[in-house]
Amino acid sequence: MSQEHMKTNKSASGLKSVWNKYSEKHPGIVQFIVFTLLSMGMTVLQLVLMPLLKAIFAQTTLVTTSFQIMQFGQNFDGSPYYLFDYGAGSLASGGGGGLAYFLAVQLTIGIAQIINFFLQRNITFKSNSNIWTAAFWYVIAYIVITIGAAAAQGFYKAPIYNLLMNTWGMGQLGETTADIITMLINAAISFWVFFPIFKIIFKQEPEKMTK
């Protein structure tokens, strides 16, 4: 083993030792740091996966299949307000992306959250509680957050796409940019809501830790 390699290993060991000591003194802060890093990784995954799935579904007739459910009142112009509002037709043609857009968004978020569940449970919170109980509450939280995010999207989705694609005349680039902005907003909502939820469902049970 070369001297340079030994120095590198020694430096890495030193950093690990410092990190472990800091983790013991400030477990809550460390959890939040690790949670943040993993969440950023999941956000990057979504930014890569979303355009791919959207491009795949765009080649199908799902684009022309309207998906508008859970009507709550009306918009300011008198049109129905849907919690999940994905009208038929591509975004470029003035539509809402149809069922294709809805599936691209939800599959992207779903895949990221499944991966996130195991990473956060095993790495961030080092939980040894019942995984099925945690998964149950995670799914419930996911459904509630999805509905909440959809409600919020009703306020910003259309204006963002209209601004970038039509007002600023960015066309396809504007649509892609709006996709990224929308996904980042969804990721931000999930980030701030999921951390306190994870603190509750991902527990460390002392009786199991001592066995």
Backbone as a chain_set.jsonl record, in Angstrom:
{"seq": "MSQEHMKTNKSASGLKSVWNKYSEKHPGIVQFIVFTLLSMGMTVLQLVLMPLLKAIFAQTTLVTTSFQIMQFGQNFDGSPYYLFDYGAGSLASGGGGGLAYFLAVQLTIGIAQIINFFLQRNITFKSNSNIWTAAFWYVIAYIVITIGAAAAQGFYKAPIYNLLMNTWGMGQLGETTADIITMLINAAISFWVFFPIFKIIFKQEPEKMTK", "coords": {"N": [[0.846, -1.191, 0.0], [0.627, 2.206, -0.94], [2.134, 5.22, 0.343], [0.639, 7.498, -0.086], [-1.904, 6.442, -0.452], [-2.358, 5.411, 2.085], [-2.47, 7.754, 3.567], [-4.786, 8.835, 2.536], [-6.702, 6.957, 3.389], [-6.441, 7.294, 6.13], [-7.257, 9.92, 6.433], [-9.915, 9.69, 5.618], [-10.855, 8.002, 7.595], [-10.583, 9.659, 9.773], [-12.441, 11.701, 9.198], [-14.759, 10.193, 9.261], [-14.804, 9.466, 11.923], [-15.143, 11.954, 13.162], [-17.635, 12.617, 12.14], [-19.214, 10.561, 13.246], [-19.008, 11.155, 15.993], [-20.225, 13.645, 16.028], [-22.757, 12.902, 15.235], [-23.628, 11.446, 17.428], [-23.867, 13.455, 19.344], [-25.614, 15.27, 18.187], [-28.112, 14.02, 17.056], [-30.624, 14.635, 15.889], [-30.119, 16.785, 14.141], [-28.323, 15.6, 12.38], [-29.952, 13.617, 11.281], [-31.716, 15.25, 9.843], [-29.955, 16.397, 7.993], [-29.056, 14.149, 6.508], [-31.517, 13.265, 5.594], [-32.18, 15.44, 3.959], [-30.166, 15.304, 1.98], [-30.707, 12.799, 0.785], [-33.271, 13.319, -0.115], [-32.758, 15.278, -1.998], [-31.424, 13.734, -3.85], [-33.532, 12.091, -4.677], [-35.105, 14.011, -5.879], [-33.547, 14.726, -8.088], [-33.664, 12.283, -9.432], [-36.381, 12.264, -10.099], [-36.476, 14.443, -11.824], [-35.121, 13.436, -13.964], [-36.553, 11.161, -14.633], [-39.222, 11.986, -15.08], [-39.431, 13.528, -17.626], [-38.769, 11.418, -19.346], [-40.769, 9.417, -18.959], [-42.948, 10.967, -19.65], [-42.444, 11.475, -22.346], [-42.672, 8.901, -23.351], [-45.391, 8.215, -22.796], [-46.535, 10.174, -24.335], [-46.588, 9.228, -26.856], [-48.775, 7.69, -27.059], [-52.386, 7.065, -27.143], [-53.314, 8.039, -24.834], [-52.894, 10.672, -24.382], [-54.978, 12.006, -25.527], [-56.992, 11.308, -23.917], [-59.125, 12.423, -21.573], [-58.619, 13.34, -18.159], [-60.191, 14.235, -15.609], [-61.115, 14.688, -12.491], [-62.848, 14.687, -9.265], [-64.387, 17.193, -8.725], [-64.51, 20.446, -7.405], [-66.366, 22.98, -6.867], [-66.053, 26.0, -8.848], [-63.906, 27.609, -11.295], [-62.561, 30.989, -11.571], [-63.47, 31.884, -14.005], [-65.808, 30.584, -14.299], [-65.732, 27.988, -15.194], [-65.614, 24.421, -14.483], [-63.874, 23.421, -11.513], [-61.398, 21.14, -11.081], [-59.86, 18.827, -8.92], [-57.936, 17.044, -9.787], [-56.903, 17.891, -12.697], [-56.61, 17.215, -15.825], [-57.013, 17.836, -18.786], [-58.032, 16.639, -22.081], [-55.682, 16.367, -24.799], [-52.517, 17.648, -25.92], [-50.139, 19.623, -24.025], [-48.924, 21.545, -25.556], [-50.791, 22.067, -27.48], [-52.691, 23.36, -26.112], [-54.127, 21.812, -24.405], [-54.559, 19.742, -21.424], [-52.749, 17.779, -21.137], [-53.838, 15.332, -20.67], [-54.614, 11.893, -19.68], [-52.149, 10.811, -20.029], [-50.228, 12.688, -19.125], [-50.937, 12.825, -16.426], [-50.364, 10.175, -15.555], [-47.619, 10.081, -16.056], [-46.622, 11.944, -14.227], [-47.551, 10.91, -11.72], [-46.499, 8.284, -11.672], [-43.781, 8.841, -11.737], [-43.437, 10.237, -9.287], [-44.359, 8.228, -7.573], [-42.511, 6.059, -7.946], [-40.155, 7.299, -7.088], [-40.832, 7.791, -4.418], [-41.153, 5.236, -3.356], [-38.54, 4.212, -3.46], [-37.395, 6.134, -1.842], [-38.63, 5.594, 0.587], [-37.415, 3.214, 1.585], [-34.722, 3.995, 1.682], [-34.742, 6.197, 3.456], [-35.787, 4.965, 5.734], [-33.871, 2.98, 6.374], [-31.339, 4.241, 6.273], [-31.4, 7.038, 7.058], [-33.101, 7.163, 9.413], [-32.657, 4.746, 10.568], [-34.487, 2.749, 11.328], [-36.096, 0.169, 13.232], [-38.607, -0.661, 13.551], [-41.84, -2.199, 12.887], [-42.031, -2.941, 9.534], [-44.229, -3.147, 7.862], [-46.274, -1.799, 9.167], [-45.187, 0.758, 9.154], [-45.083, 1.139, 6.388], [-47.797, 1.143, 5.766], [-48.762, 3.538, 7.007], [-47.174, 5.276, 5.626], [-48.145, 5.083, 3.019], [-50.719, 6.097, 3.424], [-50.041, 8.714, 4.153], [-48.821, 9.468, 1.785], [-50.967, 9.462, -0.032], [-52.597, 11.495, 1.061], [-50.833, 13.691, 0.841], [-50.492, 13.731, -1.921], [-53.041, 14.458, -2.782], [-53.192, 16.979, -1.574], [-51.043, 18.26, -2.878], [-51.991, 18.206, -5.468], [-54.173, 19.891, -5.241], [-52.853, 22.29, -4.708], [-51.47, 22.509, -7.089], [-53.427, 23.222, -8.838], [-53.513, 25.952, -8.703], [-51.073, 26.953, -9.607], [-50.122, 25.524, -11.854], [-51.337, 25.906, -14.528], [-50.901, 28.781, -14.942], [-48.05, 28.88, -14.94], [-47.264, 27.217, -17.112], [-48.585, 28.576, -19.178], [-47.346, 31.08, -19.059], [-44.619, 30.509, -19.694], [-44.767, 29.038, -22.117], [-46.526, 30.417, -23.853], [-46.861, 33.315, -23.266], [-44.138, 34.105, -22.985], [-43.264, 32.855, -25.218], [-41.734, 30.476, -25.462], [-42.254, 27.931, -26.299], [-41.638, 24.498, -26.882], [-39.368, 24.341, -25.244], [-40.215, 25.936, -23.167], [-42.292, 24.365, -22.18], [-40.863, 22.146, -21.226], [-39.294, 23.407, -19.287], [-41.316, 24.282, -17.583], [-42.264, 21.819, -16.76], [-40.11, 20.985, -15.174], [-40.107, 22.969, -13.181], [-42.614, 22.506, -12.026], [-42.261, 19.899, -11.036], [-40.241, 20.379, -9.181], [-41.587, 21.983, -7.348], [-43.482, 20.152, -6.391], [-41.696, 18.356, -5.214], [-40.623, 19.956, -3.217], [-42.844, 20.374, -1.583], [-43.307, 17.755, -0.698], [-40.917, 17.342, 0.649], [-40.943, 19.052, 2.978], [-43.199, 18.152, 4.272], [-42.941, 15.386, 4.65], [-40.747, 14.902, 6.384], [-41.391, 15.375, 9.242], [-43.356, 13.405, 9.379], [-41.942, 11.059, 8.859], [-40.367, 11.021, 11.134], [-42.171, 10.133, 12.949], [-43.201, 7.639, 12.017], [-40.958, 6.091, 11.457], [-39.464, 4.555, 13.692], [-37.148, 3.786, 16.361], [-36.968, 0.957, 18.169], [-36.252, 0.3, 21.459], [-36.204, -2.231, 22.797], [-35.71, -4.017, 20.768], [-33.289, -3.156, 19.856], [-31.507, -3.871, 21.806], [-31.287, -6.56, 21.69]], "CA": [[0.0, 0.0, 0.0], [1.444, 3.401, -1.047], [2.011, 6.187, 1.429], [-0.468, 8.395, -0.427], [-3.142, 5.706, -0.202], [-2.495, 5.319, 3.533], [-2.903, 9.07, 4.032], [-6.18, 8.989, 2.132], [-7.502, 6.13, 4.296], [-6.375, 7.9, 7.457], [-8.092, 11.112, 6.367], [-11.301, 9.226, 5.557], [-11.183, 7.476, 8.923], [-10.705, 10.814, 10.654], [-13.712, 12.348, 8.898], [-15.812, 9.305, 9.735], [-14.803, 9.562, 13.382], [-15.744, 13.257, 13.497], [-19.061, 12.518, 11.802], [-19.858, 9.687, 14.237], [-19.096, 11.894, 17.253], [-21.235, 14.691, 15.851], [-24.045, 12.211, 15.168], [-24.01, 11.082, 18.793], [-24.229, 14.668, 20.087], [-26.709, 15.977, 17.523], [-28.783, 13.049, 16.183], [-31.714, 15.262, 15.139], [-29.539, 17.575, 13.05], [-27.758, 14.648, 11.414], [-31.086, 13.027, 10.572], [-32.228, 16.225, 8.879], [-28.952, 16.545, 6.93], [-29.114, 12.957, 5.669], [-32.832, 13.32, 4.95], [-32.099, 16.443, 2.906], [-29.317, 14.792, 0.897], [-31.439, 11.742, 0.088], [-34.398, 13.955, -0.798], [-32.202, 15.928, -3.186], [-31.172, 12.655, -4.801], [-34.82, 11.689, -5.229], [-35.546, 15.085, -6.756], [-32.793, 14.557, -9.334], [-34.244, 11.11, -10.086], [-37.665, 12.664, -10.673], [-36.222, 15.344, -12.946], [-34.672, 12.602, -15.084], [-37.583, 10.177, -14.96], [-40.445, 12.64, -15.543], [-39.437, 13.76, -19.086], [-38.71, 10.135, -20.035], [-42.104, 8.825, -18.934], [-43.842, 11.847, -20.395], [-42.183, 11.24, -23.774], [-43.211, 7.579, -23.687], [-46.853, 8.293, -22.815], [-46.944, 11.114, -25.375], [-46.731, 8.46, -28.1], [-49.986, 6.874, -26.945], [-53.666, 7.776, -27.23], [-53.657, 8.535, -23.501], [-52.826, 12.138, -24.425], [-56.301, 12.499, -25.923], [-57.956, 10.813, -22.931], [-59.266, 13.398, -20.492], [-58.633, 12.834, -16.784], [-60.626, 15.342, -14.769], [-61.936, 14.106, -11.43], [-62.973, 15.382, -7.988], [-64.73, 18.586, -8.938], [-64.822, 21.257, -6.234], [-66.738, 24.328, -7.254], [-65.739, 26.517, -10.168], [-62.82, 28.567, -11.435], [-63.026, 32.366, -11.648], [-64.168, 32.095, -15.274], [-67.05, 29.822, -14.293], [-65.503, 26.601, -15.606], [-65.485, 23.522, -13.323], [-62.54, 23.264, -10.931], [-61.122, 19.749, -10.749], [-58.66, 18.637, -8.117], [-57.011, 16.463, -10.77], [-57.4, 18.492, -13.935], [-55.75, 16.903, -16.968], [-57.885, 17.785, -19.949], [-57.509, 15.955, -23.268], [-54.843, 17.165, -25.683], [-51.167, 17.961, -25.433], [-49.977, 20.956, -23.447], [-48.55, 22.44, -26.647], [-51.994, 22.411, -28.244], [-53.62, 24.036, -25.228], [-54.804, 20.847, -23.552], [-53.979, 19.558, -20.096], [-51.845, 16.627, -21.133], [-54.623, 14.102, -20.592], [-54.231, 10.82, -18.773], [-50.713, 10.58, -20.227], [-49.489, 13.576, -18.226], [-51.224, 12.402, -15.056], [-49.618, 8.949, -15.268], [-46.182, 10.399, -16.04], [-46.348, 12.618, -12.956], [-47.788, 10.046, -10.567], [-45.539, 7.175, -11.694], [-42.491, 9.419, -11.359], [-43.457, 10.48, -7.845], [-44.521, 6.938, -6.9], [-41.237, 5.328, -7.989], [-39.21, 8.014, -6.224], [-41.226, 7.644, -3.02], [-40.888, 3.849, -2.939], [-37.1, 4.153, -3.2], [-37.158, 7.026, -0.708], [-39.115, 4.918, 1.796], [-36.399, 2.283, 2.091], [-33.495, 4.731, 1.997], [-34.942, 6.981, 4.68], [-35.998, 4.053, 6.857], [-32.656, 2.233, 6.721], [-30.14, 5.078, 6.372], [-31.611, 8.253, 7.838], [-33.685, 6.952, 10.737], [-32.2, 3.444, 11.086], [-35.657, 2.234, 12.033], [-36.259, -1.281, 13.373], [-40.015, -0.922, 13.833], [-42.5, -3.057, 11.907], [-41.972, -2.29, 8.225], [-45.566, -3.119, 7.254], [-46.993, -0.703, 9.822], [-44.606, 1.993, 8.616], [-45.497, 1.245, 4.983], [-49.221, 1.497, 5.761], [-48.895, 4.96, 7.3], [-46.485, 5.985, 4.548], [-49.087, 5.128, 1.893], [-51.765, 7.045, 3.807], [-49.446, 10.047, 4.051], [-48.582, 9.725, 0.356], [-52.261, 9.786, -0.645], [-52.998, 12.814, 1.544], [-49.93, 14.683, 0.26], [-50.788, 13.784, -3.351], [-54.261, 15.262, -2.934], [-52.823, 18.349, -1.232], [-50.193, 18.8, -3.941], [-52.862, 18.4, -6.632], [-54.958, 21.097, -4.973], [-51.947, 23.431, -4.884], [-51.116, 22.583, -8.508], [-54.519, 23.892, -9.533], [-53.287, 27.391, -8.67], [-49.849, 27.4, -10.278], [-49.772, 24.773, -13.056], [-51.737, 26.59, -15.761], [-50.189, 30.048, -15.146], [-46.63, 28.649, -15.251], [-47.164, 26.725, -18.493], [-49.028, 29.637, -20.085], [-46.311, 32.116, -19.066], [-43.402, 30.074, -20.382], [-45.013, 28.551, -23.476], [-47.247, 31.37, -24.698], [-46.487, 34.713, -23.019], [-42.722, 34.273, -23.311], [-43.039, 32.239, -26.521], [-40.63, 29.518, -25.397], [-42.648, 26.693, -26.961], [-41.262, 23.222, -26.282], [-38.436, 24.614, -24.142], [-41.037, 26.443, -22.078], [-43.007, 23.224, -21.604], [-39.894, 21.363, -20.464], [-38.944, 24.209, -18.114], [-42.48, 24.25, -16.695], [-42.259, 20.472, -16.17], [-39.089, 20.965, -14.125], [-40.574, 23.826, -12.086], [-43.726, 21.801, -11.384], [-41.713, 18.772, -10.287], [-39.504, 20.936, -8.046], [-42.575, 22.421, -6.359], [-43.988, 18.918, -5.783], [-40.629, 17.816, -4.374], [-40.509, 20.833, -2.048], [-43.985, 20.079, -0.711], [-43.041, 16.451, -0.086], [-39.77, 17.473, 1.551], [-41.302, 19.666, 4.25], [-44.275, 17.404, 4.926], [-42.558, 14.02, 4.975], [-39.771, 14.772, 7.477], [-42.049, 15.108, 10.538], [-44.071, 12.125, 9.3], [-40.926, 10.014, 9.014], [-39.946, 11.009, 12.539], [-43.192, 9.399, 13.699], [-43.401, 6.247, 11.577], [-39.689, 5.363, 11.446], [-38.997, 4.571, 15.076], [-36.172, 2.81, 16.84], [-37.534, 0.323, 19.355], [-35.15, -0.069, 22.357], [-36.16, -3.659, 23.121], [-35.107, -4.743, 19.648], [-31.902, -2.71, 19.709], [-30.652, -4.478, 22.821], [-31.206, -8.018, 21.472]], "C": [[0.884, 1.245, 0.0], [1.168, 4.343, 0.121], [0.838, 7.134, 1.188], [-1.81, 7.742, -0.132], [-3.403, 5.603, 1.293], [-2.978, 6.644, 4.11], [-4.379, 9.294, 3.723], [-7.095, 8.212, 3.069], [-7.563, 6.744, 5.694], [-7.275, 9.132, 7.518], [-9.569, 10.735, 6.375], [-11.759, 8.714, 6.914], [-11.391, 8.613, 9.911], [-12.039, 11.521, 10.462], [-14.883, 11.516, 9.409], [-15.951, 9.381, 11.251], [-15.471, 10.859, 13.839], [-17.245, 13.217, 13.271], [-19.81, 11.682, 12.842], [-20.035, 10.405, 15.583], [-20.171, 12.975, 17.181], [-22.64, 14.079, 15.839], [-24.553, 11.843, 16.552], [-24.492, 12.294, 19.586], [-25.464, 15.358, 19.496], [-27.455, 15.045, 16.552], [-29.889, 13.659, 15.324], [-31.209, 16.042, 13.943], [-28.997, 16.662, 11.961], [-28.858, 13.987, 10.605], [-31.597, 13.972, 9.495], [-31.261, 16.409, 7.711], [-29.025, 15.374, 5.96], [-30.433, 12.924, 4.9], [-32.81, 14.277, 3.763], [-31.302, 15.936, 1.711], [-30.035, 13.718, 0.089], [-32.618, 12.323, -0.695], [-33.935, 14.661, -2.063], [-31.916, 14.897, -4.27], [-32.456, 12.194, -5.467], [-35.379, 12.748, -6.176], [-34.853, 14.997, -8.109], [-33.355, 13.374, -10.128], [-35.553, 11.481, -10.779], [-37.472, 13.56, -11.895], [-35.744, 14.585, -14.181], [-35.808, 11.714, -15.572], [-38.83, 10.807, -15.571], [-40.449, 12.877, -17.059], [-39.448, 12.451, -19.877], [-40.088, 9.491, -20.106], [-43.098, 9.663, -19.737], [-43.688, 11.633, -21.896], [-42.762, 9.902, -24.224], [-44.73, 7.623, -23.803], [-47.362, 9.224, -23.908], [-47.163, 10.415, -26.715], [-47.997, 7.614, -28.106], [-51.239, 7.744, -27.049], [-54.104, 8.324, -25.871], [-53.631, 10.056, -23.443], [-54.21, 12.714, -24.723], [-57.402, 11.989, -25.0], [-58.009, 11.766, -21.742], [-59.283, 12.714, -19.126], [-58.92, 14.01, -15.869], [-61.594, 14.794, -13.721], [-61.915, 14.978, -10.176], [-63.211, 16.877, -8.18], [-65.101, 19.268, -7.626], [-65.116, 22.676, -6.704], [-66.327, 24.695, -8.667], [-64.527, 27.445, -10.13], [-63.415, 29.97, -11.532], [-63.803, 32.639, -12.94], [-65.458, 31.286, -15.373], [-66.912, 28.376, -14.711], [-65.328, 25.723, -14.362], [-64.042, 23.451, -12.828], [-62.369, 21.811, -10.489], [-59.829, 19.669, -9.943], [-57.554, 18.031, -8.973], [-57.532, 16.876, -12.14], [-56.41, 18.286, -15.084], [-56.637, 16.698, -18.188], [-57.21, 17.112, -21.137], [-56.69, 16.916, -24.127], [-53.503, 17.498, -25.078], [-51.122, 19.372, -24.867], [-49.666, 21.976, -24.54], [-49.758, 22.907, -27.441], [-53.041, 23.108, -27.377], [-54.398, 23.11, -24.318], [-54.122, 20.732, -22.196], [-53.045, 18.37, -19.997], [-52.547, 15.295, -21.026], [-54.12, 13.104, -19.561], [-52.738, 10.525, -18.871], [-49.892, 11.415, -19.25], [-49.685, 13.16, -16.779], [-50.401, 11.176, -14.677], [-48.119, 9.217, -15.19], [-45.795, 11.024, -14.706], [-46.444, 11.654, -11.783], [-46.832, 8.854, -10.526], [-44.149, 7.655, -11.277], [-42.409, 9.604, -9.849], [-43.529, 9.168, -7.078], [-43.224, 6.148, -6.831], [-40.226, 5.97, -7.043], [-39.545, 7.795, -4.752], [-41.005, 6.227, -2.498], [-39.405, 3.688, -2.587], [-36.77, 4.957, -1.947], [-37.554, 6.368, 0.613], [-38.026, 4.04, 2.407], [-35.108, 2.997, 2.473], [-33.631, 5.503, 3.312], [-35.081, 6.073, 5.893], [-34.682, 3.432, 7.328], [-31.435, 3.121, 6.972], [-30.342, 6.27, 7.302], [-32.036, 7.962, 9.271], [-33.297, 5.614, 11.368], [-33.304, 2.777, 11.92], [-35.671, 0.705, 12.081], [-37.701, -1.631, 13.746], [-40.61, -1.761, 12.713], [-42.608, -2.343, 10.563], [-43.349, -2.169, 7.585], [-46.417, -2.016, 7.866], [-46.511, 0.638, 9.279], [-45.064, 2.216, 7.178], [-46.959, 1.676, 4.877], [-49.407, 2.999, 5.968], [-48.217, 5.817, 6.24], [-47.419, 6.141, 3.351], [-50.207, 6.125, 2.186], [-51.252, 8.479, 3.656], [-49.246, 10.436, 2.593], [-49.872, 10.142, -0.344], [-52.708, 11.19, -0.248], [-52.153, 13.911, 0.912], [-50.191, 14.842, -1.23], [-52.013, 14.643, -3.613], [-53.965, 16.735, -2.641], [-51.997, 19.016, -2.318], [-51.007, 19.075, -5.197], [-53.699, 19.663, -6.469], [-54.104, 22.347, -5.186], [-51.618, 23.63, -6.362], [-52.196, 23.294, -9.321], [-54.328, 25.397, -9.611], [-52.077, 27.821, -9.501], [-49.54, 26.705, -11.598], [-50.071, 25.538, -14.34], [-51.006, 27.92, -15.971], [-48.721, 29.87, -15.539], [-46.464, 28.205, -16.7], [-47.546, 27.811, -19.489], [-47.965, 30.731, -20.203], [-45.119, 31.717, -19.922], [-43.647, 29.707, -21.849], [-45.612, 29.613, -24.39], [-46.789, 32.817, -24.514], [-45.039, 34.984, -23.409], [-42.341, 33.583, -24.624], [-41.916, 31.224, -26.556], [-40.974, 28.16, -25.998], [-42.29, 25.439, -26.187], [-40.302, 23.398, -25.118], [-39.205, 25.124, -22.928], [-41.798, 25.329, -21.388], [-42.08, 22.39, -20.727], [-39.499, 22.1, -19.182], [-40.079, 24.19, -17.096], [-42.598, 22.886, -16.017], [-41.309, 20.418, -14.98], [-39.551, 21.784, -12.918], [-41.688, 23.131, -11.305], [-43.22, 20.652, -10.516], [-40.947, 19.26, -9.056], [-40.463, 21.403, -6.948], [-43.158, 21.214, -5.631], [-42.97, 18.331, -4.805], [-40.485, 18.635, -3.1], [-41.636, 20.577, -1.052], [-43.746, 18.767, 0.031], [-41.939, 16.547, 0.954], [-40.204, 17.972, 2.923], [-42.39, 18.901, 4.994], [-43.797, 16.049, 5.422], [-41.605, 13.915, 6.166], [-40.437, 14.547, 8.829], [-42.826, 13.792, 10.546], [-43.102, 10.965, 9.495], [-40.464, 9.893, 10.453], [-40.911, 10.177, 13.387], [-43.226, 7.926, 13.318], [-42.107, 5.428, 11.567], [-39.051, 5.447, 12.835], [-37.908, 3.542, 15.322], [-36.707, 2.248, 18.147], [-36.428, -0.229, 20.234], [-35.055, -1.571, 22.633], [-35.543, -4.486, 22.009], [-33.634, -4.395, 19.507], [-30.969, -3.411, 20.681], [-30.498, -5.983, 22.628], [-29.988, -8.359, 20.629]], "O": [[1.79, 1.356, 0.826], [0.132, 4.273, 0.783], [0.135, 7.523, 2.12], [-2.733, 8.385, 0.368], [-4.552, 5.697, 1.726], [-3.796, 6.664, 5.03], [-5.122, 9.859, 4.525], [-8.131, 8.72, 3.498], [-8.602, 6.717, 6.353], [-7.963, 9.366, 8.512], [-10.378, 11.374, 7.049], [-12.891, 8.952, 7.335], [-12.264, 8.546, 10.777], [-12.695, 11.898, 11.434], [-15.866, 12.051, 9.922], [-17.056, 9.363, 11.792], [-16.263, 10.863, 14.781], [-18.026, 13.708, 14.085], [-20.906, 12.047, 13.268], [-21.075, 10.28, 16.23], [-20.921, 13.195, 18.131], [-23.587, 14.663, 16.364], [-25.751, 11.915, 16.824], [-25.41, 12.185, 20.4], [-26.257, 15.955, 20.223], [-27.422, 15.272, 15.342], [-30.079, 13.261, 14.175], [-31.791, 15.979, 12.86], [-29.185, 16.916, 10.771], [-28.727, 13.812, 9.394], [-31.879, 13.553, 8.372], [-31.692, 16.562, 6.568], [-29.054, 15.565, 4.745], [-30.467, 12.6, 3.713], [-33.347, 13.975, 2.698], [-31.712, 16.117, 0.565], [-29.982, 13.72, -1.141], [-32.923, 11.873, -1.799], [-34.629, 14.648, -3.08], [-32.135, 15.149, -5.455], [-32.481, 11.935, -6.67], [-36.046, 12.421, -7.157], [-35.485, 15.171, -9.151], [-33.503, 13.453, -11.347], [-35.803, 11.064, -11.909], [-38.208, 13.454, -12.876], [-35.94, 15.037, -15.309], [-36.0, 11.539, -16.775], [-39.433, 10.232, -16.478], [-41.396, 12.46, -17.725], [-40.057, 12.371, -20.944], [-40.529, 9.069, -21.176], [-43.975, 9.127, -20.415], [-44.675, 11.611, -22.631], [-43.277, 9.78, -25.336], [-45.297, 7.135, -24.779], [-48.497, 9.082, -24.362], [-47.838, 10.944, -27.598], [-48.255, 6.895, -29.071], [-51.171, 8.973, -27.044], [-55.135, 8.988, -25.765], [-54.259, 10.664, -22.576], [-54.565, 13.783, -24.226], [-58.588, 12.2, -25.253], [-57.038, 11.892, -20.996], [-59.881, 11.651, -18.957], [-58.005, 14.694, -15.411], [-62.744, 14.476, -14.027], [-61.087, 15.879, -10.039], [-62.366, 17.709, -7.849], [-65.893, 18.749, -6.84], [-64.2, 23.471, -6.912], [-66.258, 23.849, -9.559], [-64.17, 27.989, -9.085], [-64.636, 30.125, -11.571], [-64.677, 33.505, -12.978], [-66.124, 31.298, -16.408], [-67.867, 27.607, -14.601], [-64.939, 26.22, -13.305], [-63.104, 23.425, -13.625], [-63.103, 21.32, -9.632], [-58.845, 20.346, -10.24], [-56.395, 18.44, -8.9], [-58.476, 16.289, -12.668], [-55.495, 19.084, -15.283], [-56.966, 15.575, -18.571], [-55.984, 17.02, -21.2], [-56.965, 18.115, -24.177], [-53.372, 17.616, -23.86], [-51.963, 20.21, -25.191], [-50.09, 23.128, -24.461], [-49.758, 24.001, -28.006], [-54.139, 23.412, -27.842], [-55.237, 23.564, -23.54], [-53.231, 21.514, -21.862], [-52.605, 17.999, -18.909], [-51.945, 14.247, -21.259], [-53.312, 13.43, -18.691], [-52.131, 10.047, -17.913], [-48.966, 10.905, -18.62], [-48.737, 13.139, -15.995], [-49.804, 11.138, -13.601], [-47.427, 8.642, -14.35], [-44.766, 10.678, -14.125], [-45.538, 11.581, -10.953], [-46.399, 8.455, -9.445], [-43.432, 6.961, -10.555], [-41.444, 9.184, -9.211], [-42.856, 8.998, -6.062], [-42.873, 5.623, -5.775], [-39.532, 5.282, -6.295], [-38.645, 7.632, -3.928], [-40.701, 6.042, -1.32], [-39.058, 3.109, -1.558], [-35.98, 4.53, -1.106], [-36.892, 6.561, 1.632], [-37.753, 4.12, 3.605], [-34.473, 2.65, 3.468], [-32.745, 5.462, 4.165], [-34.552, 6.377, 6.963], [-34.412, 3.366, 8.527], [-30.588, 2.784, 7.799], [-29.554, 6.487, 8.222], [-31.422, 8.442, 10.224], [-33.567, 5.371, 12.544], [-33.082, 2.317, 13.04], [-35.312, 0.035, 11.113], [-37.987, -2.741, 14.194], [-39.953, -2.005, 11.702], [-43.205, -1.271, 10.468], [-43.618, -1.214, 6.855], [-47.195, -1.369, 7.165], [-47.306, 1.531, 8.985], [-45.393, 3.337, 6.791], [-47.318, 2.472, 4.009], [-50.116, 3.655, 5.206], [-48.633, 6.947, 5.985], [-47.477, 7.207, 2.739], [-50.6, 6.902, 1.316], [-51.936, 9.342, 3.106], [-49.47, 11.584, 2.209], [-49.871, 11.069, -1.154], [-53.139, 11.978, -1.09], [-52.68, 14.942, 0.494], [-50.122, 15.952, -1.757], [-52.032, 15.452, -4.54], [-54.423, 17.624, -3.358], [-52.211, 20.183, -2.647], [-50.756, 20.048, -5.908], [-53.912, 20.41, -7.425], [-54.561, 23.334, -5.764], [-51.5, 24.76, -6.835], [-51.914, 23.892, -10.359], [-54.906, 26.054, -10.477], [-52.056, 28.928, -10.039], [-48.769, 27.237, -12.397], [-49.173, 25.79, -15.144], [-50.53, 28.174, -17.077], [-48.204, 30.616, -16.37], [-45.632, 28.743, -17.43], [-46.904, 27.954, -20.529], [-47.709, 31.247, -21.291], [-44.664, 32.486, -20.769], [-42.835, 30.025, -22.717], [-45.252, 29.702, -25.564], [-46.379, 33.472, -25.473], [-44.745, 35.972, -24.082], [-41.209, 33.721, -25.087], [-41.214, 31.11, -27.561], [-40.089, 27.325, -26.187], [-42.59, 25.317, -24.999], [-40.403, 22.69, -24.116], [-38.88, 24.779, -21.792], [-41.942, 25.33, -20.166], [-42.453, 21.977, -19.629], [-39.384, 21.488, -18.12], [-39.839, 24.095, -15.892], [-42.983, 22.797, -14.851], [-41.643, 19.884, -13.922], [-39.407, 21.351, -11.775], [-41.705, 23.163, -10.074], [-43.692, 20.456, -9.396], [-40.998, 18.625, -8.003], [-40.182, 21.238, -5.761], [-43.315, 21.235, -4.41], [-43.324, 17.872, -3.719], [-40.252, 18.082, -2.026], [-41.419, 20.562, 0.16], [-43.957, 18.681, 1.241], [-42.011, 15.917, 2.009], [-39.858, 17.361, 3.935], [-42.488, 18.996, 6.218], [-44.199, 15.605, 6.498], [-41.652, 12.923, 6.893], [-40.075, 13.593, 9.518], [-42.944, 13.14, 11.584], [-43.403, 10.007, 10.207], [-40.198, 8.793, 10.937], [-40.526, 9.596, 14.402], [-43.274, 7.058, 14.19], [-42.154, 4.201, 11.659], [-38.209, 6.305, 13.099], [-37.771, 2.563, 14.588], [-36.879, 2.982, 19.12], [-35.72, -1.143, 19.813], [-33.956, -2.123, 22.696], [-34.93, -5.524, 22.259], [-32.826, -5.226, 19.091], [-29.773, -3.536, 20.416], [-29.689, -6.62, 23.304], [-29.747, -9.53, 20.337]]}, "num_chains": 1, "name": "protein.A"}
